[in-house]
Amino acid sequence: MALPTTADEPVDEEKLDELLGMAVAELGAAYYAPLIVIGDRLGLYEALADGGPFTPAELAERTDTVEPYVSEWLAAGAAGGYVTYDSETGRYGLTPEQAALLADEDSPAFLAGGFQGLMGYQRSLSAIEADFRTGEGVGWHEQDGDVCHGTERFYRPGYETNLVADWIPALDGLDARLRAGARVADVGCGHGASTVIMAEAYPNSAFVAVDYHDRSIEVARQRADEAGVADRIGFEVATATEFTGTDYDLVTMFDAYHDMGDPVGAASHVREALADDGAWMLVEPFANDRVEDNLNPIGRAFYCASTMACVPNSLDQGGAPVLGAQAGEARLREVITEGGFTSVRRATETPFNLVLEARP
């Protein structure tokens, strides 16, 4: 059978085979994503980490599940490299590295929450497909609950690892101010993971957790109660252009600024809310300034999530301008200074994060 041609150029069979192999690997990965969510919810990874290796029957008995499902689930994980298999004993287990990725929610490498969010995004597929033609959006408040829960679980391990140990100390003088007692607004707090972490670390400071999504604020209150820091945190349902309060020593936004429909207006409002010697800390997904420099696995993941959640939320709120999750430092700096800030610097970074410090 003759291979098709494109623009009078014959198809290179070797390149096609390479592309086909990549696509088959992608298809297998896509099929495995919901199995990660199932394993996470049913405690299958946790059981393997705690007591494995197991045969399928042993794991099914331990987790009160059914062996035929567990058997296929284990084989799928072994085929993808997420589960180990011993052909001599017929048992499956997890290496310490696999457990850190999928079984230990406190590990900085934990990614099961990201897959949970992915499943939530896909439930908005039809709406977002239609929005490609209409230019309308889907707000965070309209997304499936797994989007909010998965997003918290995806980002929280990184916040726990870096926020107090590295990011705040990288800001000029803020660690000492927070230890002595400062006023902080955490805007776009979601379920409050970042607010709770800061409140635990800085008991002399007072915090306000702000989000426009009322159900997320309800969860944030619950998280603060569970952590025993509710007395240090106030809660407000408000947008980034409307939250109340002035003379804040620090305003923070964690992986939220690029989602906003009016980022210039948000910057302007933060400027008004800050004390004259206050600072604004923005934690954003790591991105270079040029598209071609983001064509890598991390950039790809953020571009995909941005298409399904960040851009739809921005458009739902007006989208002026739409930043997206890979805006890059130069574009962020441009919008922040347009909002009235005179100084923006990169305080620090990780492979997943840009941490910017803006000053009035």
C-alpha angles and dihedrals in degrees: 000000000000116000117237122256131222121212089344090303116123119235115256104231094205092052090045091052090050092050091046091052090051091049093050089052089049091050091052091048091050091051090049094053095079089045089059089054091049092049091048094049096044094046094241095136091044091052092049090050094047101044113000159156095086140168113240090257092051093049091047091052093047093051099036092243135126121271101225091055093044092048093056092041091054093047091050090052092048091049090054096046096248095107129037123232129200108203092195096057100025089231130137128209146155129255116224088258094052090048091051090053100045113011108038110071091188094055115107086225095055109130106165089101090059090057090048089055090048091057089050092052091054092060087066092051097112094047093048092045089056091046090059085073102034100040090227122133146225114231124218087248088061097049123100115274091248089067093062095039094043092048091054092048091047096052103031098077090055092048091050091050100043114017102079098020099050118356103056093041087055089063116090107264097330099117092059092045092051092049091051093045128283140172114247133183115198103199120197089017097163108189091356101251093138093044093051093048091053093044091052092050098044109039093169093060129082121226137196118202110209130188133148091222109087095199091054090053089052090055091045090055090051092049091051091050091050091050093048095238101105090113090065098047131071120194131219133180102215143118125254090258095050110036114127134236136069140217094043114171090209136015117191133194119185117198090324110095096080090054094061124107095216107032093164090053090047091053091049092051092048088051090055093047096052127090113245090259095037128116138219117219117200120188109194134170109277112261138157119228097249125063092226090059092055096054094113136098095276093046091047093053092050094045089052094047089045091055092051102039118000101051092041091053093047092050090047088058096046102277101232094173115357108215105177126201094286099052094133129216097282094054092044091049090051093053094042093052090046085059092059107273118133100193129045123167137169102248096185142321146209129199087269103033144057112200113199128186116206123190130191 
